[in-house]
């Protein structure tokens, strides 16, 4: 069975699939950054007083995100995840026009040491200031197994990264095996604890719905019809028996014809009871 697992940006102690932020000192935990120009909307802005953008925390996964801005010449800014699976999706917050704030996003994705994708966003002044749960990378064609995915800032220009969460798809029986093999290099150190994993069923074809049991009214209707048919059958049998008895009166001086009660002609209470069991 295929299952989706979510790795949140904020790591709360589960180190099965760790995230590594590099350089760790250049990444801010979004909900705590009240001096960032893109700040948590549930807290008061304590920055420079410009028209900053307030993040709707309720629209982020788990109420958290990680924030960094890369400038050409800086050491590489990236976040790395290891997992066991066969598909992966990365979701970020994407910014448009925010006053005095870099909102260009230029990302490069590396899977198992090979560059596999790039994402670029040019701010749209007519769009919303912030867009949530934007899929910046997805890969549905990787073989099932251990993988290392790195999201990096493109080095050609300044780039804003607002990382929210990763989803990967795996076989349920193998998803929680250690993602690190004996020849894997250790992850870069990080000061952030490891992420939680949540799971949900992977998208599958909807099963054919099972027929619903009949309603009480339908059950009563069926019982009534069954009882009526049985009573009608009994009535026909009784009439037939009566005719046979009358006819037999002409011959009782020769021999006595015994009568036998028909099996279907139980009391009505018995008939109803049997129908209810069925």
N, C-alpha and C positions, 0 to 999 in steps of 0.2 A: 504494500500500500504506500502510495506517495503522500508525503506530509510536508507542509510548509512550516519552516521555523523562522522566527524573527529574532535578530540580534539588535538590540537597542544601542544607540550611541553611548548612553550612560551605563556603565558597567557596575552591577550591584552585588558582585560576589560569586557569580557562576563562571568558572574559568574553563569550562569545556571548550568553548570557542572564543578565545580572547581577541580583543581589538587592541591595536597598538597605534598610538598617535605620535607622530614625529614631525618636528621636535615637540616634545610634550609640553614645554614651557610656552609654546606659541599657539596652543589651542585653549580656547575659553569654553567653559560650560555655559551655554546660552542662558539658562534660567537664572544664573547668578551674575550675569554681566550687565549691570545697570548703567555702566559707563559706555557700553557699546552703542553705536548709532542704530543698530538693529537690536533692540533690547526686549526683555520679557514684558509684555503688556500688562501683566498682573502686578508689576512693581513700578514704583516711581522712577522716571528717567533722571539720572544724575550726571549726564554727560555735559556736552558743551552748550546745550541750549538750542541747537539747530533743530529743524523739523525732522526728527528721527522717525523710524518705522517701528511700531509696536508689534511684536510677535503675538499672535493669538495662540497662547500656549495649548489651549484645548485642541487645536488642529495638528499638533505635533504628536508623534508616537511616544507615549509614556510621559508627555509633558516636558521633554528635554531635546536638546540638539547641541552640536559642537560647532564652534565658530572660529574661523581664522581667515586672515587676508594675506595672500602671498604677494611679494614684490620681487621683480626680477633682480637676481643677485643674491637673494636669500637662499639658505640651504633648502633642499626639497621638503615641501610640506605634504604629508600624506597620512592616510589611515589604512591599516592593513588588517584583514580578517582571514582566519583559517576556518575551514568547514569541510564537512563530508557531504557531498550532494551531486546533483546533476543539472541544476539550474540555479541562477542567482539574479537578484534584483537589488539595485541601490536607489534609495530615495533621499532627496535633499529638499530643503527650502530654497526657493529661487527668488531673488529680489529684482525689481525693476528700477524705477527712478526714485532714489532716496537722496536727499540733499547732502552734498559734501561727503558722499559715501561711495566707495568703489562697489559697484554691483555687477560688473562683468564677471561671468563665471566661465572658466576654461579648465576642463578636467581631462586627465588621461588615466586610462584603466589598464592595469597589467594583471594578467591571469597566469599563474605558474611561471612567472618570469618573461612572459611574452606580451607585448602591447596588443590589446584586443579591441580597444575602443577609445573614443574621444567625445566629450560633450562640451559644447560652447553655447553660451546664452548672452545675447546682446540686449541690454535693458530696453524695454518698451515703455516710453513715457505715458502712453495711453492705457497701459495695463494696470492691474492691481499692484500695489507696492510689494506685496509678498504673495508667493504662490506656494502651497503646501503639498507634501507627498508627491513631488515631481519625480518620475522615474528617470534618473540620469544615466543609468546603465542597466542592461539586462542581457543575459546569455542563457539560451535554452538548449544549446547543442553540445555542452561539455559532457564528457563521459562521467559516469557516476564514480566518485572516489574522493580522495583528499585533494583539496585545492587551496591556493593562497591568492587572494584578490587584494590589490592595492589601488586605492584612488589617490591620485596626486594632482597638485596644482600644475597646470601647464606653465612652462618656464618662460614662454615668450612675452607674457604680459601680466600685469597685476590681475589677481583673481580672488574673488570672494568664495569661500566654501562654508555652507551652512548644512552640515551633515546630520541626517535624522536617523535612518535605520537601514538595515539590510534584511532581505528575505532570501532564504535558500530552500530548495526543494530536495528532499532525500527520501530513500526508502526508510520506512519507519523502523525496520529491524536493524539498520546500520547507522542511523543518524547520530546516535550518542556514543559511538565508538570514538576513541581519541583521534583527533584530526591530525596529529603529528606523527610522522613515520620516523624510523631510526636514522635515516639520512637527511632529515629535514634540518635546516639551520634554525636555531632558536629565534623567537620573535624579538624585535628590539624591546628594551625595557620600557615600561610605561608606569606612570605614577597613578594612573586611573585604575580602579578595581575592574574585574571582569564582568561581561554583560549577562543579563538574564536571557533565557530562551523561552519564547512562547510558541505554541504550535497551533496549527489549524489544518483541516483537510485540504490537500491540494485540489485545484479545480478539476473536477471529473464530470463525465456525462451524467446528467441527472438520472437516477434509477427510475424504472417504471413504478409508479405509485401502486401500493397494495390497495385492493378494494376495501372500502370502509365497511364496517359491520352495519347491518340494517338498524335503523332507528327503532325506538320502542314501538312507534306506530306501525312500522313495517312488520315487526315481529308479531304484533297483535293481529294484523291483517292476515298474515300467513297462517297463524294459529287458527283464526276463525275459518278461513277457507278449508284448512285441513280437517277441522272438526265437522264442518258442514258436509264435506264429501264423505266422511266416515258415517255420519248420521244418515245421509241419504242412502248409502250402501246398506246400512243396517235395516232401513225402512223397506227397501226392495226385498231383502232377505226375509223379513218378517212376513211381508205380503205373500211371498212365494210359499213360505211355511204354512201360512193360514190356508191358502188354496189347497195345499197338499193334505192338510188336516181335514178340511171339509170333504174333499174327495174320498179320503180314507174312511169317513163315517159310513159310506155305502158298503164297505167291505169289513166293518168291524165284527159282523157275525161270523166271518171266515177266520180272520186273524187280526191281531192288534199290531198296528204299525207304530213303533216307538219314534218319538221326536227327539232331536238333539239340538241343543242351543248353539247358534252360530258363534264362532270365535270373535267375530268383529263386533258382536252386539254386547259389549260390556256396558257398564253404566257410563253416563256422560262424564262423570268425574274421572274415571279411569282413562278415557280417551284424551281429555285435556292434559292430564298428567304426563302421558306418554309423548304427546306432541311437544310439550315444553322441554322435555329432555332432549329431543331431537334438535 
